[in-house]
Amino acid sequence: MAVVGGNGNFRCSAGGRQQADEHVDGGGRSLRMSELPITDIDAVIVEITEDAEDIELVNADEYRLANNELIRNDESRWLRGRMNYRVTYDGGYSVATLPAGLKLAAMQAIRRGYDNQGGKSNQSAAGFGTAWQSLIESDILRQLEPFRIGGF
């Protein structure tokens, strides 16, 4: 199951944690990966040049994982470059670690999709009626707020 809202700002992997192999930019105080939350770092490789032979494994004693980012222990910047670090890591939620608020929001979104097939704003029959808020105004979006990665 994947939960995605807005323009890709929410993401979780409820089918199990995923191992990712991702290239990220250097030059800053941290390396940021996309499959969150990060649970384990397997390897960090710096590609010094575009030549596949010119790579160097970064010693695990030189960095730490903090707030889903890799920080150098000496607080220096990572070597500047575009997509010059290859990070292999485990990220995402497992079924057991998926937060209750995220589960609830996913179930409500599924229910809303089932109840409101066709994207209606209101419906009535035999004197009874219902109206659906737009998703941006709904409780679902408020429940997803703690898990938001970026802006809307």
MILUMLUM-682059 format. One record per atom (N, C-alpha, C, O): residue number from 1; chain; atom name; y, z, x. Coordinates in pm, 1 decimal, padded with zeros to 6 digits. Each point is the difference from the previous one (the first is absolute). Layout:
! residues N
  pos  unit  site        py        pz        px
  NUM     A    CA         Y         Z         X
...
***
This chain:
! residues 152
  pos  unit  site        py        pz        px
    1     A     N  -00117.2   00000.0   00085.4
    1     A    CA   00117.2   00000.0  -00085.4
    1     A     C   00123.0   00000.0   00089.6
    1     A     O   00006.8   00075.8   00096.7
    2     A     N   00087.2  -00157.9  -00127.6
    2     A    CA   00126.7   00000.8   00071.8
    2     A     C   00110.2   00029.1  -00099.4
    2     A     O  -00000.7  -00053.6  -00110.8
    3     A     N   00093.9   00136.4   00148.1
    3     A    CA   00115.2   00030.2  -00084.3
    3     A     C   00120.6  -00060.7   00067.6
    3     A     O   00033.6   00036.1   00112.8
    4     A     N   00032.1  -00128.6  -00181.5
    4     A    CA   00115.2  -00066.5   00058.7
    4     A     C   00110.8   00000.0  -00104.0
    4     A     O  -00024.3  -00034.6  -00115.6
    5     A     N   00145.2   00072.6   00154.2
    5     A    CA   00111.2  -00000.2  -00093.1
    5     A     C   00123.1  -00059.5   00064.0
    5     A     O   00012.5  -00000.7   00122.4
    6     A     N   00078.7  -00049.1  -00204.0
    6     A    CA   00121.8  -00059.9   00054.4
    6     A     C  -00036.6  -00119.2   00084.7
    6     A     O  -00073.0  -00088.3  -00045.1
    7     A     N   00122.3   00084.2   00166.6
    7     A    CA  -00030.9  -00111.7   00088.9
    7     A     C  -00090.6   00046.4   00113.6
    7     A     O   00028.5  -00025.4   00117.0
    8     A     N  -00136.2   00092.7  -00151.2
    8     A    CA  -00095.4   00042.6   00101.0
    8     A     C   00033.2   00133.6   00061.7
    8     A     O  -00042.0   00027.7   00112.4
    9     A     N   00116.7   00056.6  -00182.7
    9     A    CA   00043.1   00126.2   00056.9
    9     A     C  -00101.8   00111.9  -00009.2
    9     A     O   00013.8   00101.6   00068.1
   10     A     N  -00115.3  -00118.1  -00150.6
   10     A    CA  -00102.0   00102.3  -00015.5
   10     A     C  -00132.1  -00060.5   00041.3
   10     A     O  -00032.0  -00112.8  -00037.7
   11     A     N  -00043.9   00186.6   00114.1
   11     A    CA  -00129.2  -00053.7   00037.8
   11     A     C  -00095.0   00114.8   00026.3
   11     A     O   00036.1   00099.2   00063.4
   12     A     N  -00157.5  -00113.9  -00112.5
   12     A    CA  -00104.9   00094.0   00034.9
   12     A     C  -00132.3  -00073.1  -00007.4
   12     A     O  -00014.2  -00095.9  -00076.0
   13     A     N  -00079.7   00139.1   00151.9
   13     A    CA  -00133.4  -00056.1  -00001.9
   13     A     C  -00092.6   00106.9  -00053.9
   13     A     O  -00041.1   00090.2   00072.9
   14     A     N   00008.4  -00100.4  -00199.8
   14     A    CA  -00082.1   00103.6  -00061.9
   14     A     C  -00147.8  -00029.3   00017.4
   14     A     O  -00083.2   00084.5  -00033.1
   15     A     N   00048.5  -00200.3   00083.5
   15     A    CA  -00139.8  -00033.4   00021.1
   15     A     C  -00053.0   00060.2   00128.5
   15     A     O  -00118.0  -00017.5   00030.6
   16     A     N   00198.3   00086.1   00043.8
   16     A    CA  -00039.7   00059.5   00126.1
   16     A     C   00103.5  -00029.5   00105.8
   16     A     O   00078.2  -00094.3  -00012.2
   17     A     N  -00078.0   00174.4   00114.8
   17     A    CA   00094.8  -00022.7   00109.2
   17     A     C  -00034.7  -00131.9   00067.1
   17     A     O  -00115.2  -00043.2   00001.5
   18     A     N   00217.3  -00018.7   00053.5
   18     A    CA  -00018.7  -00129.6   00063.4
   18     A     C   00036.0   00009.4   00147.3
   18     A     O   00093.7   00069.7   00039.0
   19     A     N  -00170.5  -00141.6   00041.5
   19     A    CA   00038.9  -00010.5   00139.9
   19     A     C   00091.1  -00121.1   00011.6
   19     A     O  -00032.0  -00108.3  -00049.2
   20     A     N   00143.8   00127.5   00113.7
   20     A    CA   00098.4  -00106.5   00015.1
   20     A     C   00018.7  -00030.9   00147.5
   20     A     O  -00011.6   00087.8   00085.5
   21     A     N   00040.1  -00211.8  -00057.8
   21     A    CA   00031.7  -00047.5   00134.4
   21     A     C   00130.1  -00077.3  -00016.4
   21     A     O  -00000.6  -00112.9  -00049.2
   22     A     N   00111.5   00172.4   00089.9
   22     A    CA   00131.2  -00051.9  -00035.2
   22     A     C   00088.9  -00015.4   00122.7
   22     A     O   00000.2   00085.5   00088.6
   23     A     N   00075.5  -00195.0  -00084.0
   23     A    CA   00100.9  -00018.7   00104.5
   23     A     C   00133.2   00053.3  -00051.8
   23     A     O   00041.3  -00032.6  -00111.3
   24     A     N   00025.7   00114.5   00192.2
   24     A    CA   00128.6   00057.6  -00039.0
   24     A     C   00100.8  -00018.7   00113.2
   24     A     O  -00036.9  -00018.9   00116.0
   25     A     N   00164.4   00024.6  -00152.3
   25     A    CA   00108.5  -00016.7   00096.9
   25     A     C   00019.9   00126.6   00082.3
   25     A     O  -00010.7   00111.3  -00051.4
   26     A     N   00039.8  -00129.9   00179.2
   26     A    CA   00038.0   00109.8   00087.0
   26     A     C   00151.3   00009.8   00006.9
   26     A     O   00070.9  -00068.0  -00074.2
   27     A     N  -00021.5   00153.0   00163.6
   27     A    CA   00143.0   00011.0   00023.5
   27     A     C   00065.8   00121.0  -00062.6
   27     A     O   00110.9   00036.6   00038.9
   28     A     N  -00176.9   00026.8  -00135.4
   28     A    CA   00059.4   00115.0  -00066.1
   28     A     C  -00065.3   00129.8   00044.8
   28     A     O  -00081.9   00001.1   00091.9
   29     A     N   00118.3   00106.1  -00156.5
   29     A    CA  -00056.5   00131.3   00031.3
   29     A     C  -00136.5   00020.9  -00065.0
   29     A     O  -00072.0   00093.0   00036.3
   30     A     N   00035.1  -00179.7  -00133.2
   30     A    CA  -00130.1   00013.8  -00064.9
   30     A     C  -00059.0  -00136.7  -00030.4
   30     A     O   00071.6  -00099.5  -00011.4
   31     A     N  -00203.5   00096.8  -00001.5
   31     A    CA  -00070.4  -00118.4  -00048.2
   31     A     C  -00039.5   00029.0  -00143.8
   31     A     O  -00058.1   00104.5  -00029.4
   32     A     N   00089.7  -00197.3  -00059.7
   32     A    CA  -00027.2   00020.1  -00143.1
   32     A     C  -00101.6  -00102.4  -00048.3
   32     A     O   00017.8  -00120.7   00016.6
   33     A     N  -00123.7   00171.1  -00076.0
   33     A    CA  -00104.0  -00085.0  -00053.8
   33     A     C   00014.4  -00006.5  -00151.8
   33     A     O   00077.5   00075.6  -00058.5
   34     A     N  -00152.2  -00166.2  -00005.5
   34     A    CA   00020.4  -00023.2  -00143.0
   34     A     C  -00103.1   00064.2  -00091.5
   34     A     O   00030.9   00023.9  -00116.7
   35     A     N  -00149.3   00004.8   00162.6
   35     A    CA  -00105.5   00054.3  -00086.9
   35     A     C   00008.3   00152.2   00001.6
   35     A     O  -00054.4   00065.1   00089.1
   36     A     N   00122.7  -00009.5  -00188.4
   36     A    CA   00026.8   00143.6  -00001.6
   36     A     C  -00087.5   00072.0  -00101.2
   36     A     O  -00043.9  -00062.6  -00096.5
   37     A     N   00016.7   00190.6   00114.1
   37     A    CA   00033.1   00081.0   00116.5
   37     A     C  -00093.2  -00031.2   00116.6
   37     A     O  -00114.3  -00041.5  -00019.6
   38     A     N   00164.2   00062.0   00139.7
   38     A    CA  -00080.8  -00021.7   00119.7
   38     A     C  -00080.0   00126.8   00025.3
   38     A     O   00055.1   00110.0   00004.6
   39     A     N  -00185.1  -00127.0   00011.6
   39     A    CA  -00086.8   00116.8   00017.1
   39     A     C  -00056.0   00012.5   00140.6
   39     A     O  -00037.5   00109.8   00041.3
   40     A     N   00030.8  -00220.1   00033.8
   40     A    CA  -00055.2   00006.2   00134.5
   40     A     C   00044.0  -00123.1   00078.6
   40     A     O   00007.5  -00109.9  -00054.9
   41     A     N   00021.5   00128.5   00183.3
   41     A    CA   00035.3  -00110.1   00089.6
   41     A     C  -00118.2  -00024.9   00092.2
   41     A     O  -00045.1   00090.8   00069.8
   42     A     N  -00005.3  -00213.8  -00069.4
   42     A    CA  -00112.7  -00033.8   00086.7
   42     A     C   00046.2  -00053.5   00135.2
   42     A     O  -00056.5   00035.4   00103.5
   43     A     N   00159.7  -00121.0  -00104.1
   43     A    CA   00047.8  -00058.3   00125.8
   43     A     C   00140.8  -00054.5  -00016.9
   43     A     O   00038.4  -00046.9  -00107.2
   44     A     N   00037.6   00054.3   00216.0
   44     A    CA   00132.1  -00062.4   00007.4
   44     A     C  -00000.1  -00085.9   00124.9
   44     A     O  -00020.8   00049.5   00110.8
   45     A     N   00044.3  -00178.5  -00129.4
   45     A    CA   00000.0  -00095.2   00111.0
   45     A     C   00136.8  -00065.4   00006.7
   45     A     O   00052.1  -00045.9  -00101.7
   46     A     N   00006.0   00041.2   00219.9
   46     A    CA   00126.2  -00070.3   00018.4
   46     A     C  -00031.5  -00136.0   00060.8
   46     A     O  -00072.0  -00009.9   00099.4
   47     A     N   00126.8  -00094.0  -00160.4
   47     A    CA  -00014.9  -00136.3   00050.6
   47     A     C   00126.3  -00031.5   00078.3
   47     A     O   00104.9  -00029.4  -00057.4
   48     A     N  -00116.5   00035.9   00188.6
   48     A    CA   00116.4  -00010.7   00088.3
   48     A     C   00058.8  -00140.2  -00001.5
   48     A     O   00121.9  -00016.1   00005.2
   49     A     N  -00206.5  -00084.9  -00012.2
   49     A    CA   00044.9  -00138.9  -00013.3
   49     A     C  -00083.8  -00065.9  -00108.8
   49     A     O  -00090.3   00063.2  -00054.9
   50     A     N   00118.4  -00187.4   00023.4
   50     A    CA  -00077.0  -00071.3  -00101.2
   50     A     C  -00138.4  -00038.5   00050.6
   50     A     O  -00085.1  -00041.7  -00078.6
   51     A     N   00061.8   00055.0   00207.8
   51     A    CA  -00130.5  -00029.0   00057.7
   51     A     C  -00099.0   00106.9  -00046.9
   51     A     O   00021.8   00118.9   00023.2
   52     A     N  -00128.1  -00159.9  -00087.7
   52     A    CA  -00097.9   00094.7  -00055.6
   52     A     C  -00062.3   00089.0   00106.8
   52     A     O  -00054.5   00105.7  -00031.9
   53     A     N   00061.8  -00146.8   00157.6
   53     A    CA  -00058.8   00078.4   00108.8
   53     A     C   00093.4   00112.2   00047.1
   53     A     O  -00044.2   00092.7   00067.9
   54     A     N   00170.8  -00100.5  -00102.9
   54     A    CA   00099.5   00094.7   00050.2
   54     A     C   00024.7   00110.2  -00103.1
   54     A     O   00106.0   00005.7  -00062.3
   55     A     N  -00206.1   00081.9   00045.5
   55     A    CA   00010.2   00109.4  -00095.3
   55     A     C  -00029.9   00131.5   00070.6
   55     A     O  -00060.8   00002.7   00107.0
   56     A     N   00104.4   00105.3  -00168.6
   56     A    CA  -00021.8   00131.8   00059.0
   56     A     C  -00024.9   00100.0  -00112.7
   56     A     O   00076.4   00006.3  -00096.3
   57     A     N  -00183.0   00071.1   00109.1
   57     A    CA  -00029.9   00104.2  -00096.8
   57     A     C   00093.3   00117.9   00025.0
   57     A     O   00011.4   00047.3   00113.1
   58     A     N   00054.4  -00000.1  -00216.7
   58     A    CA   00089.2   00116.0   00012.4
   58     A     C  -00086.1   00125.9  -00010.0
   58     A     O  -00076.9   00015.9  -00094.8
   59     A     N   00090.1   00072.1   00192.0
   59     A    CA  -00077.2   00124.1   00003.2
   59     A     C   00034.7   00086.0  -00121.0
   59     A     O   00117.5   00020.0  -00030.7
   60     A     N  -00219.5   00030.6  -00037.7
   60     A    CA   00021.1   00080.7  -00120.7
   60     A     C   00079.5   00127.5   00027.6
   60     A     O   00057.5   00057.0  -00092.7
   61     A     N  -00053.0  -00011.4   00217.0
   61     A    CA   00078.5   00119.2   00034.3
   61     A     C   00149.9  -00028.0   00001.9
   61     A     O   00079.8   00093.3   00008.5
   62     A     N  -00040.4  -00220.6  -00016.1
   62     A    CA   00140.6  -00036.3   00009.0
   62     A     C   00071.8  -00005.6  -00134.9
   62     A     O   00122.0  -00016.0  -00002.9
   63     A     N  -00193.4   00028.7  -00107.6
   63     A    CA   00062.7  -00009.9  -00131.5
   63     A     C  -00064.8   00097.3  -00098.0
   63     A     O  -00107.4   00054.8   00025.0
   64     A     N   00176.4  -00035.3  -00137.6
   64     A    CA  -00053.3   00084.6  -00106.2
   64     A     C   00033.8  -00064.5  -00134.6
   64     A     O   00093.5  -00079.4  -00010.4
   65     A     N  -00169.4   00114.3  -00090.0
   65     A    CA   00022.8  -00047.8  -00135.2
   65     A     C   00082.9   00104.8  -00075.0
   65     A     O  -00040.5   00115.8  -00010.2
   66     A     N   00155.6  -00156.4  -00041.7
   66     A    CA   00087.3   00090.9  -00074.9
   66     A     C   00062.7  -00076.8  -00115.5
   66     A     O   00063.4  -00103.3   00021.5
   67     A     N  -00080.3   00152.0  -00142.1
   67     A    CA   00057.3  -00064.4  -00118.7
   67     A     C  -00035.3  -00148.2  -00008.9
   67     A     O   00085.2  -00083.8  -00029.6
   68     A     N  -00211.8   00053.2   00055.6
   68     A    CA  -00051.7  -00136.7  -00007.7
   68     A     C   00065.5  -00095.3   00099.8
   68     A     O   00004.9  -00120.6  -00024.2
   69     A     N   00044.8   00172.6   00134.6
   69     A    CA   00058.5  -00081.3   00106.6
   69     A     C  -00054.5   00048.1   00134.2
   69     A     O  -00035.5   00116.8   00015.7
   70     A     N   00029.5  -00207.4   00079.6
   70     A    CA  -00040.3   00037.5   00135.8
   70     A     C   00124.5   00028.4   00082.1
   70     A     O   00088.4  -00084.8   00012.2
   71     A     N  -00082.4   00203.6   00043.4
   71     A    CA   00112.9   00045.3   00081.8
   71     A     C  -00050.8   00023.9   00141.4
   71     A     O  -00106.7   00058.2   00019.6
   72     A     N   00183.6  -00103.4   00078.6
   72     A    CA  -00037.3   00026.8   00139.9
   72     A     C   00024.2   00147.9   00029.4
   72     A     O   00101.9   00055.5  -00041.1
   73     A     N  -00193.6   00007.6   00111.1
   73     A    CA   00012.3   00142.9   00029.9
   73     A     C   00120.0   00031.7   00088.5
   73     A     O   00055.3   00109.6  -00008.2
   74     A     N  -00014.4  -00203.8   00092.6
   74     A    CA   00116.1   00025.4   00085.9
   74     A     C   00131.3  -00037.2  -00069.8
   74     A     O   00106.3   00001.4   00062.2
   75     A     N  -00114.2  -00035.0  -00193.2
   75     A    CA   00115.3  -00034.2  -00083.5
   75     A     C   00072.3  -00127.1   00042.6
   75     A     O   00109.4  -00027.5  -00049.1
   76     A     N  -00168.5  -00050.6   00139.9
   76     A    CA   00063.0  -00126.2   00039.8
   76     A     C  -00030.1  -00108.5  -00103.6
   76     A     O  -00078.8   00020.0  -00092.4
   77     A     N   00143.0  -00134.1   00110.2
   77     A    CA  -00021.1  -00113.4  -00091.2
   77     A     C  -00124.5  -00077.5   00042.1
   77     A     O  -00038.2  -00001.3   00117.0
   78     A     N  -00023.3  -00062.8  -00214.8
   78     A    CA  -00111.7  -00089.3   00028.6
   78     A     C   00055.3  -00126.6   00064.3
   78     A     O   00114.3  -00037.1  -00026.7
   79     A     N  -00191.8  -00029.2   00109.9
   79     A    CA   00040.3  -00122.8   00067.9
   79     A     C   00050.2  -00101.6  -00102.2
   79     A     O  -00067.8  -00029.1  -00098.5
   80     A     N   00187.2  -00024.4   00123.0
   80     A    CA   00062.0  -00094.1  -00093.1
   80     A     C  -00081.9  -00128.8  -00008.9
   80     A     O  -00049.8  -00051.7   00100.0
   81     A     N   00037.9   00002.0  -00222.7
   81     A    CA  -00068.9  -00126.6  -00021.3
   81     A     C  -00029.3  -00024.3  -00146.3
   81     A     O   00000.9   00091.9  -00082.0
   82     A     N  -00026.8  -00217.0   00051.2
   82     A    CA  -00032.0  -00040.3  -00137.9
   82     A     C  -00150.5  -00006.0  -00015.1
   82     A     O  -00066.2  -00080.6   00065.4
   83     A     N   00011.8   00165.3  -00151.3
   83     A    CA  -00144.7   00005.5  -00026.4
   83     A     C  -00079.5   00018.3   00129.1
   83     A     O  -00107.2  -00058.4   00016.3
   84     A     N   00159.3   00138.6   00074.1
   84     A    CA  -00062.9   00014.6   00131.7
   84     A     C  -00096.8   00117.6   00008.6
   84     A     O  -00062.3   00020.3   00104.2
   85     A     N   00048.5   00057.4  -00211.4
   85     A    CA  -00098.9   00107.9  -00001.2
   85     A     C  -00105.1  -00030.9  -00105.2
   85     A     O   00031.7  -00034.5  -00113.8
   86     A     N  -00156.1   00047.4   00153.8
   86     A    CA  -00110.6  -00014.0  -00095.1
   86     A     C  -00058.8   00139.0  -00021.0
   86     A     O  -00048.8   00062.6   00094.1
   87     A     N   00053.8  -00014.9  -00218.1
   87     A    CA  -00047.0   00134.2  -00032.8
   87     A     C  -00121.8  -00013.0  -00090.9
   87     A     O   00004.5  -00067.6  -00102.7
   88     A     N  -00111.6   00132.4   00141.6
   88     A    CA  -00119.4   00006.9  -00083.1
   88     A     C  -00006.5   00141.3  -00054.5
   88     A     O   00000.6   00096.7   00076.1
   89     A     N  -00006.7  -00084.7  -00208.3
   89     A    CA   00009.5   00132.1  -00061.9
   89     A     C  -00070.4   00001.2  -00134.9
   89     A     O  -00033.8  -00104.9  -00054.9
   90     A     N   00012.4   00224.7   00002.7
   90     A    CA  -00052.3   00018.9  -00134.6
   90     A     C   00115.8   00039.6  -00089.3
   90     A     O   00080.0   00086.6   00035.5
   91     A     N  -00070.9  -00150.0  -00151.2
   91     A    CA   00108.2   00032.1  -00091.1
   91     A     C  -00040.3  -00019.9  -00144.6
   91     A     O  -00102.2  -00061.6  -00030.3
   92     A     N   00184.3   00115.0  -00057.8
   92     A    CA  -00025.8  -00009.8  -00142.8
   92     A     C  -00065.0   00126.5  -00052.9
   92     A     O  -00038.6   00088.3   00076.6
   93     A     N   00027.1  -00080.9  -00206.6
   93     A    CA  -00062.4   00113.7  -00065.7
   93     A     C  -00146.5  -00032.9  -00028.6
   93     A     O  -00035.1  -00115.0  -00026.3
   94     A     N  -00047.4   00215.5   00031.7
   94     A    CA  -00135.7  -00014.5  -00051.9
   94     A     C   00002.1   00049.2  -00143.9
   94     A     O   00098.8   00058.8  -00044.1
   95     A     N  -00205.8  -00082.0  -00028.7
   95     A    CA  -00006.9   00048.5  -00137.7
   95     A     C   00020.7   00151.3  -00002.4
   95     A     O   00066.4   00052.1  -00089.6
   96     A     N  -00122.5   00017.8   00186.7
   96     A    CA   00010.2   00146.1   00004.1
   96     A     C   00140.8   00048.3   00034.2
   96     A     O   00039.0   00108.7  -00042.4
   97     A     N   00038.6  -00187.6   00118.7
   97     A    CA   00132.1   00045.9   00043.7
   97     A     C   00115.3  -00061.0  -00078.8
   97     A     O   00115.9   00032.5   00025.6
   98     A     N  -00145.8  -00120.5  -00121.3
   98     A    CA   00105.3  -00061.7  -00079.8
   98     A     C   00072.9   00108.4  -00079.1
   98     A     O  -00063.9   00070.7  -00077.9
   99     A     N   00195.5  -00055.2   00095.2
   99     A    CA   00073.8   00106.1  -00069.1
   99     A     C  -00008.6  -00013.8  -00152.4
   99     A     O  -00002.0  -00110.6  -00053.9
  100     A     N  -00002.9   00224.1  -00013.2
  100     A    CA  -00012.7   00002.8  -00146.0
  100     A     C   00113.9  -00077.4  -00067.6
  100     A     O  -00023.2  -00070.9  -00097.9
  101     A     N   00146.0   00084.1   00149.6
  101     A    CA   00113.9  -00070.4  -00059.5
  101     A     C  -00014.9  -00151.0   00007.2
  101     A     O   00041.6  -00071.2  -00091.4
  102     A     N  -00100.1   00022.4   00198.4
  102     A    CA  -00022.4  -00143.4   00015.8
  102     A     C  -00111.9  -00047.5  -00093.0
  102     A     O   00008.3  -00108.6  -00057.4
  103     A     N  -00112.9   00190.3   00042.8
  103     A    CA  -00107.3  -00032.9  -00094.8
  103     A     C   00055.1  -00007.7  -00142.3
  103     A     O  -00030.3  -00093.3  -00074.4
  104     A     N   00111.9   00192.9   00037.6
  104     A    CA   00055.6   00004.0  -00134.2
  104     A     C   00088.8  -00121.4  -00026.3
  104     A     O  -00008.9  -00060.8  -00106.6
  105     A     N   00093.5   00025.1   00201.5
  105     A    CA   00087.3  -00115.9  -00016.4
  105     A     C  -00082.2  -00127.9  -00015.3
  105     A     O   00033.4  -00085.6  -00081.9
  106     A     N  -00140.5   00072.3   00159.9
  106     A    CA  -00085.8  -00118.8  -00010.1
  106     A     C  -00067.1  -00006.3  -00136.8
  106     A     O  -00006.5  -00106.3  -00061.7
  107     A     N  -00043.4   00220.7   00014.5
  107     A    CA  -00065.5   00001.2  -00131.5
  107     A     C   00099.8  -00031.6  -00111.2
  107     A     O  -00033.8  -00070.0  -00095.4
  108     A     N   00155.8   00120.9   00106.9
  108     A    CA   00101.3  -00029.4  -00101.9
  108     A     C   00040.3  -00147.6   00001.7
  108     A     O   00023.1  -00059.6  -00105.3
  109     A     N  -00014.8   00001.2   00224.1
  109     A    CA   00033.6  -00142.1   00009.4
  109     A     C  -00110.6  -00085.3  -00061.3
  109     A     O   00027.9  -00099.2  -00067.4
  110     A     N  -00152.6   00137.4   00090.6
  110     A    CA  -00112.4  -00073.7  -00058.5
  110     A     C   00003.2   00013.8  -00152.3
  110     A     O  -00016.7  -00098.2  -00072.4
  111     A     N   00038.2   00220.4   00024.7
  111     A    CA   00006.6   00024.0  -00144.4
  111     A     C   00113.6  -00080.1  -00062.7
  111     A     O  -00016.0  -00061.0  -00105.7
  112     A     N   00129.8   00062.3   00172.0
  112     A    CA   00116.0  -00074.5  -00051.1
  112     A     C  -00031.3  -00149.3  -00008.9
  112     A     O   00033.9  -00065.7  -00098.4
  113     A     N  -00098.6   00013.3   00202.0
  113     A    CA  -00037.7  -00141.3  -00001.1
  113     A     C  -00096.3  -00033.3  -00112.5
  113     A     O   00009.0  -00106.5  -00061.1
  114     A     N  -00102.2   00198.8   00033.6
  114     A    CA  -00095.9  -00021.8  -00108.1
  114     A     C   00069.0   00008.7  -00136.1
  114     A     O  -00019.7  -00086.1  -00085.7
  115     A     N   00100.7   00190.7   00066.4
  115     A    CA   00068.0   00019.7  -00127.9
  115     A     C   00104.0  -00107.5  -00027.4
  115     A     O   00024.4  -00035.2  -00115.4
  116     A     N   00035.8  -00015.8   00219.0
  116     A    CA   00112.5  -00091.8  -00014.9
  116     A     C  -00035.6  -00137.5   00055.8
  116     A     O   00073.5  -00054.7   00082.2
  117     A     N  -00182.8   00000.6  -00125.3
  117     A    CA  -00040.0  -00132.7   00047.1
  117     A     C   00102.4  -00102.7  -00046.2
  117     A     O   00037.0  -00003.6  -00117.4
  118     A     N   00007.4  -00077.6   00208.0
  118     A    CA   00101.3  -00100.0  -00030.8
  118     A     C   00140.9   00043.6   00034.4
  118     A     O   00093.5  -00079.0  -00013.8
  119     A     N  -00075.3   00204.1   00058.8
  119     A    CA   00131.1   00045.2   00046.1
  119     A     C   00103.2   00016.7  -00110.1
  119     A     O   00118.3  -00026.0   00022.0
  120     A     N  -00160.6   00068.6  -00138.8
  120     A    CA   00093.0   00018.0  -00112.1
  120     A     C   00093.9   00118.3   00028.4
  120     A     O  -00033.5   00089.2   00077.9
  121     A     N   00149.8  -00089.5  -00141.0
  121     A    CA   00089.3   00115.1   00011.7
  121     A     C  -00017.1   00094.8  -00118.4
  121     A     O   00029.7   00119.0   00011.0
  122     A     N  -00077.7  -00171.3  -00124.9
  122     A    CA  -00031.5   00085.6  -00114.7
  122     A     C  -00100.8  -00071.2  -00089.3
  122     A     O  -00020.6  -00121.0   00009.1
  123     A     N  -00041.2   00200.7  -00095.4
  123     A    CA  -00099.6  -00054.5  -00090.2
  123     A     C  -00005.5   00089.3  -00123.0
  123     A     O   00009.1   00122.3   00011.4
  124     A     N  -00024.0  -00182.4  -00129.0
  124     A    CA  -00012.6   00080.7  -00121.4
  124     A     C  -00094.6  -00069.1  -00096.6
  124     A     O  -00012.8  -00122.5  -00001.0
  125     A     N  -00052.9   00204.2  -00080.2
  125     A    CA  -00090.3  -00050.0  -00103.0
  125     A     C  -00018.5   00109.1  -00104.7
  125     A     O  -00013.6   00117.5   00034.1
  126     A     N   00013.0  -00155.5  -00159.1
  126     A    CA  -00025.6   00090.2  -00111.5
  126     A     C   00088.4   00124.8   00005.2
  126     A     O  -00046.9   00110.4  -00027.8
  127     A     N   00171.1  -00127.0   00062.4
  127     A    CA   00092.7   00112.2  -00000.4
  127     A     C  -00001.6   00087.1   00124.9
  127     A     O   00079.3   00093.6   00010.3
  128     A     N  -00166.8  -00122.0   00083.4
  128     A    CA  -00005.5   00075.8   00125.3
  128     A     C   00045.0  -00090.9   00113.5
  128     A     O  -00023.2  -00120.8  -00003.9
  129     A     N   00086.5   00177.9   00103.3
  129     A    CA   00047.6  -00081.2   00111.1
  129     A     C   00003.3   00077.6   00130.2
  129     A     O  -00005.9   00122.9   00001.8
  130     A     N   00015.4  -00196.6   00105.4
  130     A    CA   00013.2   00059.9   00132.6
  130     A     C   00088.4  -00089.4   00085.5
  130     A     O   00011.6  -00120.0  -00024.7
  131     A     N   00050.0   00179.6   00124.8
  131     A    CA   00085.0  -00075.2   00093.2
  131     A     C  -00038.9   00040.6   00141.9
  131     A     O  -00034.3   00115.4   00025.6
  132     A     N   00040.0  -00210.4   00064.9
  132     A    CA  -00032.7   00026.6   00139.0
  132     A     C   00126.5  -00011.4   00084.6
  132     A     O   00075.1  -00096.8  -00011.2
  133     A     N  -00052.8   00196.7   00095.7
  133     A    CA   00111.3  -00007.1   00095.2
  133     A     C  -00035.1  -00106.1   00104.2
  133     A     O  -00116.8  -00033.2   00019.9
  134     A     N   00219.5  -00019.0   00045.5
  134     A    CA  -00029.2  -00086.4   00113.6
  134     A     C  -00062.9   00086.0   00109.1
  134     A     O   00025.5   00120.3   00006.4
  135     A     N  -00105.6  -00179.6   00077.4
  135     A    CA  -00071.3   00075.7   00102.5
  135     A     C   00097.7   00074.8   00091.5
  135     A     O  -00030.0   00111.0   00044.0
  136     A     N   00144.8  -00169.6  -00015.2
  136     A    CA   00096.3   00061.6   00090.3
  136     A     C   00056.4   00129.9  -00060.0
  136     A     O   00046.1   00086.8   00074.2
  137     A     N  -00049.4  -00072.5  -00207.7
  137     A    CA   00051.5   00119.9  -00065.7
  137     A     C  -00110.6   00097.8  -00037.7
  137     A     O   00028.9   00105.9  -00055.8
  138     A     N  -00151.2  -00137.4   00083.8
  138     A    CA  -00112.3   00077.3  -00050.6
  138     A     C  -00034.8   00120.7   00087.2
  138     A     O   00045.4   00012.3   00113.7
  139     A     N  -00126.4   00075.2  -00170.1
  139     A    CA  -00051.4   00115.4   00073.5
  139     A     C  -00088.1  -00043.8   00116.5
  139     A     O  -00010.5   00071.4   00099.7
  140     A     N  -00052.3  -00187.1  -00111.1
  140     A    CA  -00089.1  -00048.5   00105.4
  140     A     C   00077.8  -00014.4   00130.8
  140     A     O  -00046.7   00042.7   00105.6
  141     A     N   00162.4  -00101.5  -00112.9
  141     A    CA   00081.0  -00018.8   00120.4
  141     A     C   00041.7   00134.0   00060.3
  141     A     O  -00001.2   00015.7   00122.1
  142     A     N   00037.4   00079.4  -00205.0
  142     A    CA   00038.1   00133.2   00049.8
  142     A     C  -00118.9   00068.7   00068.5
  142     A     O   00018.3   00070.7   00099.1
  143     A     N  -00138.9  -00091.1  -00150.9
  143     A    CA  -00118.0   00059.8   00061.2
  143     A     C  -00032.3  -00064.8   00134.6
  143     A     O  -00058.6   00064.2   00087.2
  144     A     N   00096.0  -00189.2  -00070.3
  144     A    CA  -00026.1  -00070.4   00125.4
  144     A     C   00104.6   00029.3   00107.8
  144     A     O  -00022.7  -00029.1   00117.5
  145     A     N   00135.1   00085.4  -00155.7
  145     A    CA   00110.9   00023.0   00094.2
  145     A     C  -00041.1   00069.3   00129.1
  145     A     O   00044.1  -00043.2   00106.5
  146     A     N  -00127.6   00150.2  -00109.5
  146     A    CA  -00036.3   00064.3   00126.3
  146     A     C  -00081.8  -00087.9   00095.5
  146     A     O  -00012.8   00031.0   00118.4
  147     A     N  -00042.0  -00140.0  -00171.1
  147     A    CA  -00086.1  -00086.3   00081.3
  147     A     C   00069.7  -00129.1   00041.1
  147     A     O  -00062.8  -00088.4   00058.2
  148     A     N   00191.4   00076.8  -00087.9
  148     A    CA   00074.5  -00122.4   00025.9
  148     A     C   00017.8  -00019.2   00150.1
  148     A     O   00031.8   00094.0   00072.9
  149     A     N  -00052.8  -00217.5  -00028.1
  149     A    CA   00014.4  -00033.4   00142.2
  149     A     C   00138.9  -00054.7   00029.5
  149     A     O   00057.0   00032.3   00104.2
  150     A     N  -00000.8  -00114.1  -00192.7
  150     A    CA   00128.2  -00061.9   00025.8
  150     A     C   00086.3   00000.7  -00124.2
  150     A     O  -00030.1   00071.1  -00095.9
  151     A     N   00136.2  -00148.7   00095.9
  151     A    CA   00089.4  -00008.0  -00114.1
  151     A     C  -00046.7  -00100.9  -00101.6
  151     A     O  -00099.4  -00069.4   00021.2
  152     A     N   00170.9   00060.9  -00132.0
  152     A    CA  -00035.5  -00094.1  -00105.9
  152     A     C   00076.9  -00127.3   00015.0
  152     A     O  -00016.4  -00091.9  -00080.3
***
